Structure formats: C-alpha cells, structure tokens
C-alpha cells in the first residue's frame, strides 16, 4: 500500500506541474501579444492604419508600446490613435 500511495502522490505532483507550465505558457503568450501585433500589414511589415489626425490611410511602423512612427505625443488625435491601437479598435485598411 505504501508504494501505491507514493505512486499516486508522484502522479498528482507531475500532473500539477504540467498544468502549472501550461498556465504559465498561456499567460506569457497572452501578455506578449498585443493588439498592435494583430494589425493588418503591408508587404514591408508596416501596420496599415487610418490616421486620425490627417484622415488618410498610412502604412507605418508601430513600436512595442503601440505607437505609430508618425505619433506626436502633444496632439490629441495621435493620443487617441494610440489608445485605439491598444484597445484593438483602430481603423485599418
């Protein structure tokens, strides 16, 4: 009976470890993916967004913080564009 109990405990610990690793991987994958990564891209890898400030279609690089290369931190339309990118609600083409 002692060997059987030890086997059950090892099996339970192994299963718990597997579930922990799966949860850790899922959390990391969810954290690393941002709405900016899911934007449609052109042939050169630039995000295809509609500029709120100039009301035109643009293909621009987007940095890790979700800011397009044309971002002006002092302009309210640019601030709104970054918020839209982060929320996944930016207009694209």
Secondary structure, DSSP 8 states (H G I E B T S, - for coil): -HHHHHHHHHHHHHHHHHHHHHHHHHHHHHHH--GGGGS-B-TTS-EEEEETTTTEEEEE-B-TTS-BTT--TT-HHHHHHHHHHHHT---B-
